[in-house]
Amino acid sequence: MTPLALVMIISAYLLGSISSAVLICRLYRLPDPRSSGSHNPGATNVYRLGGKPAAIAVLVCDMLKGALPVWVGYFLGIEPMLLGVIGIAACLGHIYPIFFHFKGGKGVATAIGAIAPIGWELTAMLGITWLAIALVTRISSAAAIFTALLAPFYTWLVKPQYTLPVAMLCCLVIFRHQDNIKRLIEGTEPKVGNK
């Protein structure tokens, strides 16, 4: 691993550690998402707490946290596997943020942001999959889990050299959703729009 790649990995983690949900909730004078609603500092919980404008702001910021370090790494000529590690570092920052007592979100938007530099067609496939499942089930976590399961296959179709890093990233996202998976099996997972 080159010193440049190491710097990019550390930078990605630190950028990922900036909790968009907490900061935007403070800006909108909303309750702390870590102690309100589902207790998850992510766009879905912010939507429940404060509506669409705040949730969209969180979603965009969380995606940028994943996209920016991977894009920079891509333009600096870092190899695909290490780009995947940079994306994982950004997601780990989001999930375990050093600036916010290591209490973070699920990493879905940050993961999609990290995958986006691979190609807009892949990003579109992920976005359409998430939206379709979310509209049918009205369950954000179900949409995230199924999209994460399909992402490596989509990547293999578009740019096969990135399949392994994307699969690693998706494993992290699915691992972070283990409580949601239990609630989905039990039929107790809340739907989008429920307070």
C-alpha positions in Angstrom: 0.0 0.0 0.0 1.4 3.4 -1.0 1.5 6.3 1.5 -0.9 8.2 -0.8 -3.5 5.3 -0.5 -3.0 5.3 3.3 -3.6 9.0 3.5 -6.8 8.6 1.4 -8.1 5.8 3.6 -7.6 7.8 6.8 -9.1 10.9 5.1 -12.1 8.9 4.0 -12.7 7.6 7.5 -12.5 11.2 9.0 -14.8 12.6 6.4 -17.2 9.7 6.9 -17.1 10.5 10.7 -18.8 13.9 10.2 -22.4 13.0 11.1 -24.6 14.8 8.5 -27.8 13.7 10.4 -26.7 15.2 13.7 -25.5 18.4 12.3 -28.5 19.0 10.0 -30.9 18.2 12.9 -29.1 20.8 15.0 -29.4 23.3 12.1 -33.2 22.5 11.7 -33.7 22.5 15.5 -34.8 18.9 15.4 -34.3 16.3 18.1 -31.0 14.4 18.1 -31.6 11.4 15.7 -29.3 9.2 17.9 -31.8 9.5 20.8 -35.1 10.0 18.9 -37.2 8.0 16.5 -35.4 4.9 15.5 -32.2 6.2 17.1 -30.4 5.9 13.8 -28.6 9.0 12.5 -29.6 8.6 8.9 -31.9 10.1 6.3 -34.9 7.9 7.0 -35.0 8.7 10.7 -34.5 12.4 9.9 -37.4 12.2 7.5 -39.5 10.9 10.4 -38.3 13.6 12.7 -38.3 16.6 10.4 -39.7 15.9 7.0 -38.3 15.9 3.4 -36.0 19.0 3.3 -33.9 17.8 6.2 -33.9 14.2 5.0 -32.8 15.2 1.5 -30.0 17.3 2.9 -28.8 14.3 5.0 -29.0 12.0 2.1 -27.0 14.2 -0.2 -24.3 14.9 2.4 -24.0 11.2 3.3 -23.6 10.2 -0.3 -20.9 12.9 -0.8 -19.0 11.5 2.1 -18.6 8.3 0.2 -18.3 9.7 -3.3 -15.7 12.4 -2.8 -12.8 10.3 -1.4 -13.3 7.6 -3.9 -13.5 10.1 -6.8 -10.3 11.7 -5.6 -8.6 8.3 -5.3 -9.7 7.4 -8.8 -8.3 10.5 -10.3 -5.0 10.0 -8.4 -4.7 6.5 -10.0 -5.3 4.3 -7.0 -6.0 0.7 -7.9 -9.6 -0.7 -7.8 -9.1 -2.8 -4.6 -7.7 0.1 -2.7 -10.6 2.3 -4.0 -12.9 -0.2 -2.4 -11.0 0.1 0.9 -11.3 3.9 0.7 -15.1 3.4 0.3 -15.2 1.0 3.2 -13.2 3.5 5.3 -15.8 6.2 4.5 -18.6 3.9 5.5 -16.8 2.8 8.7 -16.5 6.5 9.5 -20.2 7.0 9.0 -21.1 3.8 11.1 -18.5 4.4 13.8 -17.8 8.2 13.7 -14.8 9.3 15.9 -16.3 12.8 16.2 -19.7 11.5 17.5 -18.8 8.9 20.1 -18.7 6.1 17.5 -22.5 6.1 17.3 -23.4 6.4 13.6 -25.8 5.3 10.9 -26.2 2.2 8.7 -24.0 3.4 5.9 -26.4 2.9 3.0 -26.2 6.4 1.4 -22.4 6.6 2.0 -22.0 3.2 0.4 -24.0 4.2 -2.7 -21.9 7.4 -2.8 -18.7 5.4 -2.7 -20.0 3.1 -5.5 -21.2 6.1 -7.7 -17.7 6.8 -9.2 -17.7 3.4 -10.8 -20.3 4.6 -13.3 -23.6 6.4 -13.5 -25.3 3.4 -15.0 -24.5 1.4 -11.9 -25.7 4.2 -9.6 -28.9 4.4 -11.6 -29.5 0.6 -11.3 -28.9 0.8 -7.5 -31.2 3.9 -7.2 -34.0 2.3 -9.2 -33.7 -1.0 -7.2 -33.9 0.8 -3.9 -36.8 3.0 -5.0 -38.8 0.1 -6.4 -38.5 -2.0 -3.3 -39.1 1.0 -1.0 -42.3 1.9 -2.9 -43.6 -1.7 -2.9 -42.7 -2.5 0.8 -42.6 1.0 2.3 -39.7 -0.3 4.4 -36.4 1.5 4.0 -34.2 -1.2 5.5 -35.7 -3.9 3.1 -34.9 -1.7 0.2 -31.3 -1.2 1.5 -30.7 -4.9 2.1 -32.0 -6.1 -1.3 -30.1 -3.3 -3.1 -26.9 -4.3 -1.2 -27.4 -8.0 -2.2 -27.8 -7.0 -5.9 -25.0 -4.4 -6.0 -22.1 -6.9 -6.6 -24.1 -8.5 -9.5 -24.8 -5.1 -11.0 -21.1 -4.2 -10.7 -20.1 -7.4 -12.4 -22.3 -6.5 -15.3 -20.9 -3.0 -15.6 -17.2 -3.1 -14.5 -16.2 -6.5 -13.3 -12.9 -5.3 -11.8 -14.8 -3.5 -9.0 -17.0 -6.5 -8.1 -14.9 -7.6 -5.0 -14.6 -4.2 -3.4 -18.3 -3.5 -3.9 -19.1 -6.9 -2.4 -17.0 -6.1 0.6 -18.8 -2.8 1.0 -22.2 -4.5 0.7 -21.2 -7.1 3.4 -20.6 -4.2 5.8 -24.0 -2.6 5.0 -25.8 -5.9 5.5 -23.9 -6.6 8.7 -25.0 -3.2 10.0 -28.6 -4.2 9.2 -28.7 -7.4 11.3 -31.2 -5.9 13.8 -33.4 -4.8 10.9 -33.3 -8.3 9.4 -34.5 -9.7 12.7 -37.4 -7.2 12.8 -38.2 -8.0 9.1 -38.5 -11.7 9.9 -40.7 -10.9 13.0 -42.8 -8.5 10.9 -42.1 -5.6 13.3 -39.9 -3.4 11.1 -41.4 0.2 10.9 -42.5 1.5 7.5 -41.4 4.8 6.0 -43.8 7.6 7.1 -44.6 6.0 10.4 -43.6 8.2 13.3 
